[in-house]
Amino acid sequence: MRVSTEMNELLPALAKVKESMSSVAKTSSNPFFKSNYADLNSHLDVVEPLLAANGLLLTQPVDNTELGNLVESTIYHVKSGQFITSSMRLVGEVDMQKVGSAVTYARRYTLGSLLGMKAEDDDANNASGKQKSKPKGSFIPKKTPSPASRPSFSKSAAKQASSIDEDGL
């Protein structure tokens, strides 16, 4: 994360944004993981009007650096030029569809990181095999599978996952 030397104009404006921010609706579905998620446009629909009302501007360019390609989300205080930046490196993407998906994912996550947005990460939980916690009062013993019995991600599943719409990560 990078920040401007001065923050006296930016921080009060960001605090007003956070104070006014509503939750982001999970309006998109990921058929591969059978879950709903808040896509990038849902995040922007909530955030951009609040940023503008408080004299702030969001930019999210992709940059090619010595470390590789990265998305760099920056919120600027328009009058003072003060800023805060969060970046995420795009790892191992070679074809344009995968790059586009990675860029969308990184834009969503760096924006959420900058503003400390509340989010439940259904897709990653399902992908990693983690389940939502059980209601209090119910006890189900946790059985740890041996490495040999753990499911593997097959090539056909990987191919199917890579064909998911770019916001379906």
C-alpha positions as CSV (number, residue, x, y, z in Angstrom):
1,M,0.0,0.0,0.0
2,R,1.2,3.5,-0.8
3,V,-0.2,6.8,0.6
4,S,0.5,10.4,0.0
5,T,2.7,12.3,2.5
6,E,-0.2,14.4,3.7
7,M,-3.6,12.7,4.6
8,N,-5.5,15.6,6.3
9,E,-8.0,16.0,3.4
10,L,-8.2,12.4,2.3
11,L,-8.9,10.7,5.6
12,P,-12.0,12.7,6.7
13,A,-13.5,12.2,3.2
14,L,-12.8,8.4,3.4
15,A,-14.4,8.3,6.8
16,K,-17.6,9.9,5.4
17,V,-17.6,7.3,2.6
18,K,-17.3,4.5,5.1
19,E,-20.0,6.0,7.3
20,S,-22.4,6.2,4.4
21,M,-21.5,2.9,2.7
22,S,-24.2,0.2,2.5
23,S,-23.5,-3.5,2.1
24,V,-22.9,-4.8,-1.4
25,A,-25.6,-7.0,-2.9
26,K,-24.7,-10.4,-4.1
27,T,-26.4,-10.1,-7.5
28,S,-24.2,-12.5,-9.6
29,S,-24.1,-16.2,-9.5
30,N,-21.2,-18.6,-10.0
31,P,-22.7,-21.8,-11.5
32,F,-19.5,-23.8,-11.0
33,F,-19.5,-23.3,-7.2
34,K,-23.3,-22.8,-7.0
35,S,-23.0,-19.6,-5.0
36,N,-23.8,-15.9,-5.3
37,Y,-21.3,-13.1,-5.1
38,A,-21.0,-9.4,-5.4
39,D,-19.4,-8.6,-8.7
40,L,-17.2,-5.6,-9.5
41,N,-20.2,-3.6,-10.9
42,S,-22.1,-4.1,-7.6
43,H,-19.1,-2.8,-5.7
44,L,-18.8,0.2,-8.0
45,D,-22.5,0.9,-7.8
46,V,-22.3,1.3,-4.0
47,V,-18.9,3.1,-3.8
48,E,-18.6,5.5,-6.8
49,P,-21.5,7.8,-5.9
50,L,-20.2,8.1,-2.3
51,L,-16.7,8.8,-3.5
52,A,-17.9,11.5,-5.9
53,A,-20.1,13.1,-3.2
54,N,-17.0,13.4,-1.0
55,G,-14.6,14.8,-3.6
56,L,-12.9,11.5,-4.2
57,L,-11.9,9.7,-7.4
58,L,-11.1,6.0,-8.0
59,T,-8.7,4.8,-10.7
60,Q,-7.9,1.2,-11.3
61,P,-5.3,0.9,-14.1
62,V,-3.4,-2.2,-15.0
63,D,0.4,-1.6,-14.9
64,N,3.3,-3.7,-16.3
65,T,6.2,-3.5,-13.8
66,E,9.4,-5.3,-13.2
67,L,7.4,-7.5,-10.9
68,G,4.9,-8.3,-13.6
69,N,1.4,-7.1,-14.4
70,L,-0.6,-5.6,-11.5
71,V,-3.8,-3.8,-10.8
72,E,-3.3,-0.6,-8.9
73,S,-6.5,0.9,-7.3
74,T,-6.0,4.4,-6.1
75,I,-8.4,6.8,-4.4
76,Y,-7.5,10.4,-4.9
77,H,-8.8,13.5,-3.0
78,V,-9.5,15.6,-6.1
79,K,-8.8,19.0,-4.6
80,S,-5.6,18.2,-2.7
81,G,-4.2,15.3,-4.8
82,Q,-3.8,13.2,-1.6
83,F,-4.1,9.5,-2.3
84,I,-4.1,5.9,-1.0
85,T,-3.2,3.0,-3.3
86,S,-3.7,-0.8,-3.0
87,S,-2.2,-3.1,-5.7
88,M,-2.4,-6.8,-6.5
89,R,-0.1,-8.6,-8.9
90,L,-1.6,-10.8,-11.6
91,V,0.0,-14.2,-11.3
92,G,0.5,-16.7,-14.1
93,E,-2.1,-15.5,-16.6
94,V,-1.3,-16.0,-20.2
95,D,-4.5,-15.8,-22.4
96,M,-6.6,-12.7,-22.6
97,Q,-9.8,-14.2,-21.1
98,K,-7.9,-15.3,-18.0
99,V,-6.1,-12.0,-17.8
100,G,-9.5,-10.2,-18.0
101,S,-10.8,-12.4,-15.2
102,A,-7.8,-11.8,-13.1
103,V,-8.0,-8.0,-13.6
104,T,-11.7,-7.9,-12.6
105,Y,-11.0,-10.0,-9.6
106,A,-8.0,-7.8,-8.6
107,R,-10.0,-4.6,-9.1
108,R,-12.8,-5.9,-6.8
109,Y,-10.4,-7.1,-4.1
110,T,-8.2,-4.0,-4.1
111,L,-11.2,-1.7,-3.9
112,G,-12.6,-3.8,-1.0
113,S,-9.2,-3.6,0.7
114,L,-8.9,0.1,0.3
115,L,-12.3,0.8,1.9
116,G,-12.4,-2.1,4.3
117,M,-15.6,-3.3,2.7
118,K,-17.5,-6.1,4.3
119,A,-17.7,-9.2,2.2
120,E,-18.4,-12.9,2.6
121,D,-16.2,-14.9,0.3
122,D,-18.5,-17.7,-0.7
123,D,-16.6,-18.6,-3.9
124,A,-13.2,-19.0,-2.2
125,N,-14.7,-21.0,0.6
126,N,-16.3,-23.4,-1.8
127,A,-13.2,-23.7,-4.0
128,S,-11.0,-24.5,-1.0
129,G,-13.5,-27.0,0.4
130,K,-14.3,-24.9,3.5
131,Q,-17.9,-24.8,4.5
132,K,-19.9,-22.2,6.3
133,S,-19.9,-22.7,10.0
134,K,-22.7,-24.7,11.6
135,P,-25.2,-23.0,13.8
136,K,-24.2,-22.8,17.5
137,G,-25.5,-25.8,19.5
138,S,-24.8,-28.4,16.8
139,F,-21.7,-30.5,17.1
140,I,-20.4,-32.5,14.2
141,P,-17.0,-34.1,14.7
142,K,-14.5,-32.9,12.2
143,K,-12.8,-35.6,10.3
144,T,-9.5,-34.8,8.7
145,P,-9.1,-36.7,5.4
146,S,-5.8,-38.3,4.7
147,P,-3.8,-36.8,1.8
148,A,-4.6,-39.8,-0.4
149,S,-8.3,-39.5,0.2
150,R,-8.5,-35.7,-0.5
151,P,-10.2,-34.8,-3.7
152,S,-8.0,-33.5,-6.5
153,F,-8.9,-30.8,-9.0
154,S,-9.2,-32.7,-12.3
155,K,-8.1,-31.2,-15.6
156,S,-11.7,-31.2,-16.8
157,A,-12.8,-29.3,-13.7
158,A,-9.9,-26.9,-14.3
159,K,-11.0,-26.4,-17.9
160,Q,-14.6,-25.8,-16.8
161,A,-13.5,-23.3,-14.1
162,S,-11.5,-21.4,-16.7
163,S,-14.5,-20.9,-18.9
164,I,-16.6,-19.2,-16.2
165,D,-17.5,-15.6,-16.9
166,E,-14.8,-13.2,-15.9
167,D,-16.7,-12.0,-12.8
168,G,-17.3,-15.6,-11.7
169,L,-14.0,-15.9,-9.8
